[in-house]
């Protein structure tokens, strides 16, 4: 798990019940635009259902089809080394 994924998980774990109820958590997917393979199957089905309700197509392997139309992938920013002062 990379640093960004850990940060997202940390933030989400600290949400209040009210915040968690209004947050579209189903949009948090793995970096390859896939429903996480490590979550329980019933939660994965719930996430796929939420993604489909939001207008996304999810294949049988859990991949979001045409993910670039739905998500911004930062690309080059992934190679930034903050410890070296680059921006």
Phi and psi in radians as a Rosetta constraint file:
Dihedral C 1 N 2 CA 2 C 2 CIRCULARHARMONIC -1.466 0.35
Dihedral N 2 CA 2 C 2 N 3 CIRCULARHARMONIC 3.063 0.35
Dihedral C 2 N 3 CA 3 C 3 CIRCULARHARMONIC -1.090 0.35
Dihedral N 3 CA 3 C 3 N 4 CIRCULARHARMONIC -0.730 0.35
Dihedral C 3 N 4 CA 4 C 4 CIRCULARHARMONIC -1.116 0.35
Dihedral N 4 CA 4 C 4 N 5 CIRCULARHARMONIC -0.775 0.35
Dihedral C 4 N 5 CA 5 C 5 CIRCULARHARMONIC -1.067 0.35
Dihedral N 5 CA 5 C 5 N 6 CIRCULARHARMONIC -0.704 0.35
Dihedral C 5 N 6 CA 6 C 6 CIRCULARHARMONIC -1.142 0.35
Dihedral N 6 CA 6 C 6 N 7 CIRCULARHARMONIC -0.667 0.35
Dihedral C 6 N 7 CA 7 C 7 CIRCULARHARMONIC -1.145 0.35
Dihedral N 7 CA 7 C 7 N 8 CIRCULARHARMONIC -0.768 0.35
Dihedral C 7 N 8 CA 8 C 8 CIRCULARHARMONIC -1.047 0.35
Dihedral N 8 CA 8 C 8 N 9 CIRCULARHARMONIC -0.803 0.35
Dihedral C 8 N 9 CA 9 C 9 CIRCULARHARMONIC -1.086 0.35
Dihedral N 9 CA 9 C 9 N 10 CIRCULARHARMONIC -0.713 0.35
Dihedral C 9 N 10 CA 10 C 10 CIRCULARHARMONIC -1.101 0.35
Dihedral N 10 CA 10 C 10 N 11 CIRCULARHARMONIC -0.816 0.35
Dihedral C 10 N 11 CA 11 C 11 CIRCULARHARMONIC -1.103 0.35
Dihedral N 11 CA 11 C 11 N 12 CIRCULARHARMONIC -0.792 0.35
Dihedral C 11 N 12 CA 12 C 12 CIRCULARHARMONIC -1.136 0.35
Dihedral N 12 CA 12 C 12 N 13 CIRCULARHARMONIC -0.583 0.35
Dihedral C 12 N 13 CA 13 C 13 CIRCULARHARMONIC -1.225 0.35
Dihedral N 13 CA 13 C 13 N 14 CIRCULARHARMONIC -0.335 0.35
Dihedral C 13 N 14 CA 14 C 14 CIRCULARHARMONIC -1.685 0.35
Dihedral N 14 CA 14 C 14 N 15 CIRCULARHARMONIC 0.108 0.35
Dihedral C 14 N 15 CA 15 C 15 CIRCULARHARMONIC -1.241 0.35
Dihedral N 15 CA 15 C 15 N 16 CIRCULARHARMONIC 2.574 0.35
Dihedral C 15 N 16 CA 16 C 16 CIRCULARHARMONIC -1.284 0.35
Dihedral N 16 CA 16 C 16 N 17 CIRCULARHARMONIC 2.925 0.35
Dihedral C 16 N 17 CA 17 C 17 CIRCULARHARMONIC -1.043 0.35
Dihedral N 17 CA 17 C 17 N 18 CIRCULARHARMONIC -0.710 0.35
Dihedral C 17 N 18 CA 18 C 18 CIRCULARHARMONIC -1.126 0.35
Dihedral N 18 CA 18 C 18 N 19 CIRCULARHARMONIC -0.781 0.35
Dihedral C 18 N 19 CA 19 C 19 CIRCULARHARMONIC -1.109 0.35
Dihedral N 19 CA 19 C 19 N 20 CIRCULARHARMONIC -0.772 0.35
Dihedral C 19 N 20 CA 20 C 20 CIRCULARHARMONIC -1.088 0.35
Dihedral N 20 CA 20 C 20 N 21 CIRCULARHARMONIC -0.631 0.35
Dihedral C 20 N 21 CA 21 C 21 CIRCULARHARMONIC -1.193 0.35
Dihedral N 21 CA 21 C 21 N 22 CIRCULARHARMONIC -0.494 0.35
Dihedral C 21 N 22 CA 22 C 22 CIRCULARHARMONIC -1.737 0.35
Dihedral N 22 CA 22 C 22 N 23 CIRCULARHARMONIC -0.157 0.35
Dihedral C 22 N 23 CA 23 C 23 CIRCULARHARMONIC -1.426 0.35
Dihedral N 23 CA 23 C 23 N 24 CIRCULARHARMONIC 2.306 0.35
Dihedral C 23 N 24 CA 24 C 24 CIRCULARHARMONIC -1.371 0.35
Dihedral N 24 CA 24 C 24 N 25 CIRCULARHARMONIC 1.174 0.35
Dihedral C 24 N 25 CA 25 C 25 CIRCULARHARMONIC -1.006 0.35
Dihedral N 25 CA 25 C 25 N 26 CIRCULARHARMONIC -0.474 0.35
Dihedral C 25 N 26 CA 26 C 26 CIRCULARHARMONIC -1.103 0.35
Dihedral N 26 CA 26 C 26 N 27 CIRCULARHARMONIC -0.271 0.35
Dihedral C 26 N 27 CA 27 C 27 CIRCULARHARMONIC -1.464 0.35
Dihedral N 27 CA 27 C 27 N 28 CIRCULARHARMONIC -0.111 0.35
Dihedral C 27 N 28 CA 28 C 28 CIRCULARHARMONIC -1.500 0.35
Dihedral N 28 CA 28 C 28 N 29 CIRCULARHARMONIC 1.827 0.35
Dihedral C 28 N 29 CA 29 C 29 CIRCULARHARMONIC -2.140 0.35
Dihedral N 29 CA 29 C 29 N 30 CIRCULARHARMONIC 2.995 0.35
Dihedral C 29 N 30 CA 30 C 30 CIRCULARHARMONIC -1.178 0.35
Dihedral N 30 CA 30 C 30 N 31 CIRCULARHARMONIC 2.900 0.35
Dihedral C 30 N 31 CA 31 C 31 CIRCULARHARMONIC -1.131 0.35
Dihedral N 31 CA 31 C 31 N 32 CIRCULARHARMONIC -0.305 0.35
Dihedral C 31 N 32 CA 32 C 32 CIRCULARHARMONIC -1.680 0.35
Dihedral N 32 CA 32 C 32 N 33 CIRCULARHARMONIC 0.379 0.35
Dihedral C 32 N 33 CA 33 C 33 CIRCULARHARMONIC 1.031 0.35
Dihedral N 33 CA 33 C 33 N 34 CIRCULARHARMONIC 0.831 0.35
Dihedral C 33 N 34 CA 34 C 34 CIRCULARHARMONIC -2.316 0.35
Dihedral N 34 CA 34 C 34 N 35 CIRCULARHARMONIC 2.532 0.35
Dihedral C 34 N 35 CA 35 C 35 CIRCULARHARMONIC -1.083 0.35
Dihedral N 35 CA 35 C 35 N 36 CIRCULARHARMONIC 2.294 0.35
Dihedral C 35 N 36 CA 36 C 36 CIRCULARHARMONIC -0.992 0.35
Dihedral N 36 CA 36 C 36 N 37 CIRCULARHARMONIC 2.349 0.35
Dihedral C 36 N 37 CA 37 C 37 CIRCULARHARMONIC -1.392 0.35
Dihedral N 37 CA 37 C 37 N 38 CIRCULARHARMONIC -0.195 0.35
Dihedral C 37 N 38 CA 38 C 38 CIRCULARHARMONIC -1.649 0.35
Dihedral N 38 CA 38 C 38 N 39 CIRCULARHARMONIC -0.068 0.35
Dihedral C 38 N 39 CA 39 C 39 CIRCULARHARMONIC -1.569 0.35
Dihedral N 39 CA 39 C 39 N 40 CIRCULARHARMONIC 2.775 0.35
Dihedral C 39 N 40 CA 40 C 40 CIRCULARHARMONIC -1.025 0.35
Dihedral N 40 CA 40 C 40 N 41 CIRCULARHARMONIC 2.519 0.35
Dihedral C 40 N 41 CA 41 C 41 CIRCULARHARMONIC -0.942 0.35
Dihedral N 41 CA 41 C 41 N 42 CIRCULARHARMONIC -0.656 0.35
Dihedral C 41 N 42 CA 42 C 42 CIRCULARHARMONIC -1.180 0.35
Dihedral N 42 CA 42 C 42 N 43 CIRCULARHARMONIC -0.574 0.35
Dihedral C 42 N 43 CA 43 C 43 CIRCULARHARMONIC -1.281 0.35
Dihedral N 43 CA 43 C 43 N 44 CIRCULARHARMONIC -0.673 0.35
Dihedral C 43 N 44 CA 44 C 44 CIRCULARHARMONIC -1.076 0.35
Dihedral N 44 CA 44 C 44 N 45 CIRCULARHARMONIC -0.718 0.35
Dihedral C 44 N 45 CA 45 C 45 CIRCULARHARMONIC -1.125 0.35
Dihedral N 45 CA 45 C 45 N 46 CIRCULARHARMONIC -0.711 0.35
Dihedral C 45 N 46 CA 46 C 46 CIRCULARHARMONIC -1.107 0.35
Dihedral N 46 CA 46 C 46 N 47 CIRCULARHARMONIC -0.712 0.35
Dihedral C 46 N 47 CA 47 C 47 CIRCULARHARMONIC -1.142 0.35
Dihedral N 47 CA 47 C 47 N 48 CIRCULARHARMONIC -0.792 0.35
Dihedral C 47 N 48 CA 48 C 48 CIRCULARHARMONIC -1.038 0.35
Dihedral N 48 CA 48 C 48 N 49 CIRCULARHARMONIC -0.715 0.35
Dihedral C 48 N 49 CA 49 C 49 CIRCULARHARMONIC -1.084 0.35
Dihedral N 49 CA 49 C 49 N 50 CIRCULARHARMONIC -0.751 0.35
Dihedral C 49 N 50 CA 50 C 50 CIRCULARHARMONIC -1.124 0.35
Dihedral N 50 CA 50 C 50 N 51 CIRCULARHARMONIC -0.711 0.35
Dihedral C 50 N 51 CA 51 C 51 CIRCULARHARMONIC -1.118 0.35
Dihedral N 51 CA 51 C 51 N 52 CIRCULARHARMONIC -0.746 0.35
Dihedral C 51 N 52 CA 52 C 52 CIRCULARHARMONIC -1.138 0.35
Dihedral N 52 CA 52 C 52 N 53 CIRCULARHARMONIC -0.679 0.35
Dihedral C 52 N 53 CA 53 C 53 CIRCULARHARMONIC -1.132 0.35
Dihedral N 53 CA 53 C 53 N 54 CIRCULARHARMONIC -0.464 0.35
Dihedral C 53 N 54 CA 54 C 54 CIRCULARHARMONIC -1.492 0.35
Dihedral N 54 CA 54 C 54 N 55 CIRCULARHARMONIC 0.099 0.35
Dihedral C 54 N 55 CA 55 C 55 CIRCULARHARMONIC 1.640 0.35
Dihedral N 55 CA 55 C 55 N 56 CIRCULARHARMONIC 0.173 0.35
Dihedral C 55 N 56 CA 56 C 56 CIRCULARHARMONIC -1.672 0.35
Dihedral N 56 CA 56 C 56 N 57 CIRCULARHARMONIC 2.627 0.35
Dihedral C 56 N 57 CA 57 C 57 CIRCULARHARMONIC -1.782 0.35
Dihedral N 57 CA 57 C 57 N 58 CIRCULARHARMONIC 2.210 0.35
Dihedral C 57 N 58 CA 58 C 58 CIRCULARHARMONIC -2.070 0.35
Dihedral N 58 CA 58 C 58 N 59 CIRCULARHARMONIC 2.192 0.35
Dihedral C 58 N 59 CA 59 C 59 CIRCULARHARMONIC -1.414 0.35
Dihedral N 59 CA 59 C 59 N 60 CIRCULARHARMONIC 3.115 0.35
Dihedral C 59 N 60 CA 60 C 60 CIRCULARHARMONIC -1.164 0.35
Dihedral N 60 CA 60 C 60 N 61 CIRCULARHARMONIC -0.340 0.35
Dihedral C 60 N 61 CA 61 C 61 CIRCULARHARMONIC -1.551 0.35
Dihedral N 61 CA 61 C 61 N 62 CIRCULARHARMONIC -0.020 0.35
Dihedral C 61 N 62 CA 62 C 62 CIRCULARHARMONIC 1.616 0.35
Dihedral N 62 CA 62 C 62 N 63 CIRCULARHARMONIC 0.089 0.35
Dihedral C 62 N 63 CA 63 C 63 CIRCULARHARMONIC -1.438 0.35
Dihedral N 63 CA 63 C 63 N 64 CIRCULARHARMONIC 2.391 0.35
Dihedral C 63 N 64 CA 64 C 64 CIRCULARHARMONIC -1.380 0.35
Dihedral N 64 CA 64 C 64 N 65 CIRCULARHARMONIC 2.177 0.35
Dihedral C 64 N 65 CA 65 C 65 CIRCULARHARMONIC -1.390 0.35
Dihedral N 65 CA 65 C 65 N 66 CIRCULARHARMONIC 2.406 0.35
Dihedral C 65 N 66 CA 66 C 66 CIRCULARHARMONIC 0.985 0.35
Dihedral N 66 CA 66 C 66 N 67 CIRCULARHARMONIC 0.799 0.35
Dihedral C 66 N 67 CA 67 C 67 CIRCULARHARMONIC -1.037 0.35
Dihedral N 67 CA 67 C 67 N 68 CIRCULARHARMONIC -0.547 0.35
Dihedral C 67 N 68 CA 68 C 68 CIRCULARHARMONIC -1.068 0.35
Dihedral N 68 CA 68 C 68 N 69 CIRCULARHARMONIC -0.423 0.35
Dihedral C 68 N 69 CA 69 C 69 CIRCULARHARMONIC -1.329 0.35
Dihedral N 69 CA 69 C 69 N 70 CIRCULARHARMONIC -0.255 0.35
Dihedral C 69 N 70 CA 70 C 70 CIRCULARHARMONIC -1.973 0.35
Dihedral N 70 CA 70 C 70 N 71 CIRCULARHARMONIC -0.454 0.35
Dihedral C 70 N 71 CA 71 C 71 CIRCULARHARMONIC -2.207 0.35
Dihedral N 71 CA 71 C 71 N 72 CIRCULARHARMONIC 2.572 0.35
Dihedral C 71 N 72 CA 72 C 72 CIRCULARHARMONIC -1.660 0.35
Dihedral N 72 CA 72 C 72 N 73 CIRCULARHARMONIC 2.139 0.35
Dihedral C 72 N 73 CA 73 C 73 CIRCULARHARMONIC -1.814 0.35
Dihedral N 73 CA 73 C 73 N 74 CIRCULARHARMONIC 2.042 0.35
Dihedral C 73 N 74 CA 74 C 74 CIRCULARHARMONIC -1.144 0.35
Dihedral N 74 CA 74 C 74 N 75 CIRCULARHARMONIC -0.281 0.35
Dihedral C 74 N 75 CA 75 C 75 CIRCULARHARMONIC 0.935 0.35
Dihedral N 75 CA 75 C 75 N 76 CIRCULARHARMONIC -1.936 0.35
Dihedral C 75 N 76 CA 76 C 76 CIRCULARHARMONIC -0.970 0.35
Dihedral N 76 CA 76 C 76 N 77 CIRCULARHARMONIC -0.467 0.35
Dihedral C 76 N 77 CA 77 C 77 CIRCULARHARMONIC -1.095 0.35
Dihedral N 77 CA 77 C 77 N 78 CIRCULARHARMONIC -0.375 0.35
Dihedral C 77 N 78 CA 78 C 78 CIRCULARHARMONIC -1.121 0.35
Dihedral N 78 CA 78 C 78 N 79 CIRCULARHARMONIC -0.406 0.35
Dihedral C 78 N 79 CA 79 C 79 CIRCULARHARMONIC -1.604 0.35
Dihedral N 79 CA 79 C 79 N 80 CIRCULARHARMONIC 0.033 0.35
Dihedral C 79 N 80 CA 80 C 80 CIRCULARHARMONIC -1.193 0.35
Dihedral N 80 CA 80 C 80 N 81 CIRCULARHARMONIC 2.382 0.35
Dihedral C 80 N 81 CA 81 C 81 CIRCULARHARMONIC -1.913 0.35
Dihedral N 81 CA 81 C 81 N 82 CIRCULARHARMONIC 1.666 0.35
Dihedral C 81 N 82 CA 82 C 82 CIRCULARHARMONIC -1.053 0.35
Dihedral N 82 CA 82 C 82 N 83 CIRCULARHARMONIC -0.527 0.35
Dihedral C 82 N 83 CA 83 C 83 CIRCULARHARMONIC -1.168 0.35
Dihedral N 83 CA 83 C 83 N 84 CIRCULARHARMONIC -0.305 0.35
Dihedral C 83 N 84 CA 84 C 84 CIRCULARHARMONIC -1.698 0.35
Dihedral N 84 CA 84 C 84 N 85 CIRCULARHARMONIC 0.075 0.35
Dihedral C 84 N 85 CA 85 C 85 CIRCULARHARMONIC 1.355 0.35
Dihedral N 85 CA 85 C 85 N 86 CIRCULARHARMONIC 0.236 0.35
Dihedral C 85 N 86 CA 86 C 86 CIRCULARHARMONIC -1.443 0.35
Dihedral N 86 CA 86 C 86 N 87 CIRCULARHARMONIC 2.615 0.35
